[in-house]
Amino acid sequence: MTHDFSLPPAAGEIAELVGKRLKEAREAGGSRESVTVDLNGQPYHAEVIDLQLKDLCFNPATHRIRAQRSHQPEREKALLRDPWGSVGQDYLRLLLKADPSNPEKRDSAFDTLKEDLKKYGQNEPGLITYYGVLVNGNTRAAALLELGETSMRVGVLPESATWAEINAVELSLQMREDHRRDYTFLNKLLAMEERREAGLPPETIAREFRVQVKTYEQCQWILQLLYDQIERSGSNDASLRLVDFEDAQEKLKELHRDYMSLAANDPDGAEILKESRMPAIVLRFAKTDVRFIEADFQDNYLSRELPEDMNTAGQEASAQAETLIPGLGIAVPGPSSKVSAARQRTTQLLQAQAQLNSKELDEESRRGAREYWQKVRDGYDNAITSAGRDVRLRRKKQMAPERLKDAGRSIELCVGEVVKARGSKSFDEVAFDEALLQLRESVQKLARQVGKGVEDPGEGLSWLLDAAKAEGN
């Protein structure tokens, strides 16, 4: 969600200092350094000055760590209440150094950037507002501070720049291919949502982010799905956070593709697929395991592996009554009983995961949550193992017929090649005869294998066995 922040408390003093530095740079003559940015669709040449790092503020609206702000909800609330105070600024500085997927850990990419700055210094200037808020270069500023540097070269946006324009400039800079560190998956989704809320059409947003419109639509579907999971996980002041899904990018994309493919003909099946896979994603199963979860997963595999209370909750769920669409007076059917059961099971797991993540739980409650989580994970593990075995078996059963179909298609192509070769009088009968002998040997091997134990062969198999028998004689 977009958020317009107030000006920093020292905005007036910083603006006066920035004005003086810009004036000094202009009066000094000679060539002046500038950084060109896209401002309202036009190139703007922001003049570069040198400022003390203590006079600059980390940007509370930066897209680089937008999702990670939810890592510590209380500190995020403090940040939103007072973005320029020491608590909020220290939290931003911490997140800029942290691993996006696990903010408890330090990001190795940050240390790489820090080492680069130590060896070569600041090659490119950052970018600030007229009031000292970093628009581009937040992570570099954090690294320079850790190195003990006192100043930073920064370009300056015009005094009239609004928060909407500031956010747009940051996005345009990030989309440049030469940028040192990309936004993480979730922060890119949030940035797209912000542009949508600003009223931009999908085609424009897709062009800004250098993706196809269908990719943008996929991203919005995933973000709304995550919002739904977070809302449903809320229980006893604990809930999942966006940052909990940071490393699930590929699993979520595959879920979207499979969901949309199934939804066209089986909407309920698509919903059940989604409700079956999301717990596996939350439980951090590998992408190759999550793929084995199909629409029949809950009925055929999961139900017999889950804890008793979770199965009971799912069985007791019933179909919801018709839902009236506000303003239209049209009633649409509610979800089926199977979909409701799947949703109830998933919600229960999401709430358990949120409780386990909460640092507010006492040790006894945490132990209970951990034991329950482990039972559910073991249940999913066993169910996925069974589903995977059946999927692999099904694929093996399908491979032999598919290979035979491929062979048939190759023979059809061979017929055409023979016709062309005879027409041009280039047909090599000796080479063709040798190839036929190889084919005969292969057909005989195939007949010996498929003929074992078959009492009532079908028409095709009968032909194969007769042909092989004739050749054997």
N, C-alpha and C positions, 0 to 999 in steps of 0.2 A: 504494500500500500504506500502511496506517496505521502510525504510529510514535509510541510514547510516549517523550517526551524527559524527561530528568532536570530537576530544578529548577536555576535559575541559581545560580552560586556564592555570590552575594550575596543569595540569597532571604530569609534570615533578617533581614538588615538592612532590606531593602526592605519586607518584611511588617511590621516594627516601625514603619517610617516611614509606611506606608499606614494602619496602625491609628491612629497619632497624628493624621494628617490627617483621617481619618473622624471621630474623636472631637472634634477641634476644630470641624469643620463642624457637628456635631450640637449642640455646646454654644453655638455662635454664635447659634443661634435664627433666627427668620425663615424665609422660604421657601428650600428647598435644591434645587439643580438635580439631576436624576437622568435616567438614560437607561433606558428599559424594553426588556428583551430577553426572548426566549422561552427559559426554562430548564426542561428536562424537561417541556415541555408547559404550563408555568405562567408567567404574567408575573412577571418579577423586576425590581424597580426598583433599578438600580445607582446608588448615590450618586456624585456627581461631585466630584472633588478636583483640585487643581493639583499636578503633579509635574514635576521637572526631567527633561528629555529624556535626560540622561546616566544617569539611574536606570532608564530603560526599555530593554527588549530587543525587537528584532525577533523575530517569531514564526517559528521554523523550520518549523512545521507549517501555515503559512498556505496556503490554497488558491489565493490570488491568483497565486502564482508557482511552484506545485508542478511543473508540466511544465517550466518554464524552468530549474529547478535542474539539469537534465541538460545544460545548455549547456556547462559545463566540468566533466566527470566527476571530475577530481581535486579540484576545489574542493568539489564536492558531497560527496565522500567525507570531506573535512576537516570540512565542515559537520555531517555525521551523527556523526562521531567527537566533535566538540566544538562543539555548536551555539551556545554562549555565548561562545566565544573570539573574538578580533579577526578571524581569518581567516573564520570562518563568518558572523559578523555583518556584516562588510564585503561578503561575497558576497551576502547577502540585500539589503543596502542597494543594491548595484549593480543587482540584478535588478528591484528595485522601481522603478527609474528607467528600465529598458530597454524597448525595443520588444518585445512578446511574440513576434512572428513572427521577429525577428532581434535577439537580445539584444546583438549587437555595436553596435547603434545605440541612441540615446536616444529615449525615447517622447515624442512631441509632446503626448500626453494628460497626461503628468507635468508638462510645462512649463505646460500650461493650468491644472492644479491648483495649481501653485506660484504662478502669477500671481494666481489667485483668492485664495489665502491671503494674498498680499502686499497686495492691495487691501482685502480685507474681513475678514481675520483668520480665526480658527477658529470657524465657526458652530456646528458640531456636535461634541460631545465624542467622543473615542475610547473604547475599552474595553480594560481590562487585567485580568489575573489578580491575585490578592492578592499575587503575587510579582513584579509588574512586567513581565510578558510581554504584549505588545500582541496583543489578540485582533481588534480592529477599529481601523483607523487606522494601519496599518503604512506605507502610502504617504504619508499626511499627515505622519507623523512624519519620514519621509525628506525631504519637501519643507520642513518647518519647520526641520530641521537645516541644510539647504542655504541657507535664508534667514537663518541666524544666530540663530534664536529659541532660547531656553533652556528653555522650559517648554511644557507641553501639558495641556489639560483632559481628564480621563479618568474614565469610570465604572469601578467596581470590582466584579468578580465575587466571590462568596463564597469564603472561604478553602478550603472543601471541594471546590470544582469540580475535576473530573477532566479529563484530556485529551479523553476522548470527549465530555464535556459542553461543553468549550471549543470543540472542532471543530463541534459541533452548533449552538452559539450563533453562531459566525462564519457558518455557512451560512444560518441563519435571517435574519441581518442582511443578507446579500448578496442574498437573494431579495426583499427589499423593493424596490418599484418606484422609490423615490426615491434609490436609491444612485447615487453619482457615477460610478463606474467598474464595469462588469460584469466578472465573471470571463471569461477567454478560453475558447474552445471546449474545449481540452484540459483546462484546470483544472476546468471543469465536469464533464467526463467522469470525472476522477480523484475529484472530490468525490462523484459518484454511486457510484463503485465503493467508496469508503470507507463510505458508508452501507449498501451491500449487504453488505460484510464485517462491519458491525456487527450484521447479522441482520435489517435492516428489509425487509419485503416490497416487491415492485415497486410496488404501489399506493401505499404510504406515501411511497416515494422520489419517485415521479412527482408526488404532491401537494406535497411539499416544494419541488420544483424548478419547480412550476407548468407541467408538461408532461403529455401523455397517456402511458399505459403503453407504447404502441407506440413512442413517441419515446424513452422511457427504454431500451427493449429495443434500439432502433437504436443508441443511444449506447454500450451495453455491447458490441454486436457490433463497432462501429468500434474501440473501445478494445482488444478482444482481437485484432482484426486488426492493429493497430499494434504490439502486444506481439510478435506473430508475426513481423512484418517486421523489427523491431529484433533479435530473437533470431537470425533467419536472416542478418542483415547482419554478424554478428560474425565478424571475421577479423583475425588479427595485432593483437590488443588494440585494434581499432577497431570501432565499430558505430554505427549510426544512433541518434538520440535522439528522444524524444517531441517536443521543440521543433521538430524538422525538419518536422513535419507540422502545425504550428500554423495555417498559412494554407490548409490543404487541406479545410476544413470542408465546403463545398458539394460538392466532388468526391467526398469520402468518403460523403456522404449519398446522392448519386446512384448511386454504386457499390452501396451497400446496397440501394437500391430495385430496381435492375436485377438484382442478384444474386438477391434473394429471388423476384422475378418469374420468373426463369429456372430457379431451383433446384427449383421445384415439379414441373416436367416433364423437366428435363434437368440433373441434378446435376453431371455432368462439364462440361457447357457453362458452368454457373455458375462452377465452379472455374477453368476456362480464362479466362473473362471477368475474374475477379478477378486472376488472375496476369498477364493482359495489361495491365490498367489500372494496377495499382500501380506498375510502373516509370515509366509516363507521369506519374503523380502525383509520384513521387520526382524525376523529371526536370523537374518544374515546368511542364508544358504547361498551357495555359489550359483552363478547364472546357469551353469550346465544342469544343476539339480532343479532349479525353478522351472526350467523348460519342460520337465516331465509332468508338471501339474497342468492337467487339462480339465475340461468341464465336468468330467465324471469322477474327478479325484476325490471329492468329499464322500460321495456315495460308495464308491468301489474300494477305496483305500483308507481314507482318513478316519472315517467314523469308527472303525474298529480299533484304532490306535490312540484316540484322544482320551484324556481323563474323563471319568464318568460324569462329573458335573458339567463339563463342556458339551458332551454329547446330549445330555438331558436337556440343557438349555436350547440346543439347536432343534431337538425333536419337538419341544413345546412351542416353538415359534409357529405362527399361523399367518396366512396371507392377510395383508392389510385391506381395509375396505377401499372403495373407489375414492380417488382424490379429485377434488374440484379445483380446476385451474382458475385462480383469481382473475376477475374482470371479464372472463369469457363465458362462465357458466357451463363449461364443458367438463364432464366427469371422465376420468381415465382410470383404467384398472390399476390397483396397487400391485406391488410385487407379489409373486407367487409364494407359496409356503416354503418351497425349497430355497428361494432367494432370501426370504426373511430369516430362515434358519441359518443360512450361510453368513448373512450379515451379523446375526447375533453372536455366532461363534467368533467371527473376526473381531467384533467390538470387544468381546471379553478378553481376547488375547491382546489387543491394542492397549486396553486399560491395565492389564497385568504388566506389559512391557513398560508403560509409563510409570507405574508404581515402582518398578525395579530401578528405573533411571533416577527416580526422585531421591534427593539427598535429605529430604525431610523425614523419611521413614525411620522409625526406631529399629534396633537391630533384630528384634523378634519378627516384626512385620517384614523386614527386608529378607530375612531367612525364609519366611513363608512364601514371599513373592518369588524368590530365587528357586525354591523347590518346585513351585507351580510352573514357572517358566521352563525349567529343565524337563518336567514331564511333558509339556506341550512340545518342546523342541524334539525330544526323543520320539514322541508320537509322529511328528512331521517327518523325522528322519526315517523311521521305519516305513511310513506310508510312501515317501518318495522313493525309497529303495525298491519297494514292491512295484510302484508305478513305472520306474525306470526299467526294471527287469521285463515287464510286460511290453513296454514300448520297444525295447531292443529286440525282443522276441518277435514282435509284430513286424518290425523292419526287416528282420532276417527272413521271415516267411515271405515277405514281399519282394526280396531281392532277386530270387531265382526267376520268377515270372518276368520281372522288369528286364533282366539281362537277356532273357530269351526274346522279348519284344524288341530289344535293341538289335539282336542278331537278325531278326526278321526284317527290320528296317534297313539294315546293312545289305541284306540280300536283294531287297527292292532296288536299292541304289545300284547294286551290282548289275541288275538286269539292264538298267539304263546305260551303264558303262559298256556292257557287251554290245548293245545295239549301236552305240556310237563308234566303238572300235571296229565292228564289222563294216560299218558304213564307210569308214576311212581306210579299210583294208589294213588295219594295224593290230588285229586281234592276235595275241600270242597264245596259241592253243597249248603249248607245252607248259608254260607257266601257269595257265589256268587249270590244267589237268593236275599239276602238283598241289595247287591250292584246294582243289576238290578232294584229293586224297586226305589232306589235313582235316577238311570239314567232315569227311566220312568217319575218321578216327574219333573226332570230337563228339559226333552224334552217337556213335556206338558207346562211348564212355557215359554220355548222358543217359542213354537208354538203360544201361546196366544199373545205374544209381537209382533212377526214378522207378524202375520196374520192380525193385525189391519189395516183397510183401504186399503188392497191389493185387487184390483178388478180382476187382471189377473195374478195369481201367476205362476211362472216358474215351471219346472218339479220337481226340488228339494224341493221347498217350498210346492208344491202340495202334495208331498209324506209326508212331515212333518205334514201338516195339517190333511191329511187323517189318518195318524198313531195316532195322538193325539185324533182325533175324535173317532176312533175305541176304543181307550183305555178309553175314557170318557164314552162311551156307556157300 
